[in-house]
């Protein structure tokens, strides 16, 4: 792809690094921004920079937050004894959109994937085990995507907490095997949360 401007080429190259954005789409987006008032582009750049510099991760659940404690963990109306284990912030959003869950979350920040060089030490697993071992949790709900990596991560955490007095459940398989949680429709995901089953049962299926 030939560019008449190095500035344009650099902008396109940076934009094309975003997930799902190829060079042609990146060029279309950059040219669109060039047509907009400079103030609008400046506001977008400022919003991205402010988010990157000032965003926090909740000290309790590792969810993205403006403060040290996210709105969910700070809400006294939520059940802190019930913790839903998810991969990332997108899964929190997906489950919250169902309006069927009133507990807390624990965001792992990924899934165990040896092929991608991601091991248990790269995830927020120790703080989860600490919560369970300290008696802060009565029910742990595994809500990772039903992929091989998700199942491996579920099983690893299950073995870590096996000796503690905590109920381990997993969302019902209304979610197709191999599907990512964030793409499930709200009704199906909501029913999966409500109809969760003991984790041990899922190991036999």
Buried (B, 14 or more C-beta within 10 A) or exposed (E): EEEEEEEBBEBBBEBBEEEEBEEEBBBBBBEEBEEEEEEEBEEEEEEEEEEEEEEEBBEBBBBBBEEEBBEBBEEEEBEBEBBBBBBBBBBBEBBEEBEBBEBBBBBBBBBBBEEEEBEBEBBBBEBBEEBBBEEBBBBBBBBBBBBBBBBBBBBBBBEBBEEBEBEBBBBBBBBEEEBBBBEBEBEBBBBBBEEBBEBEEBEEE
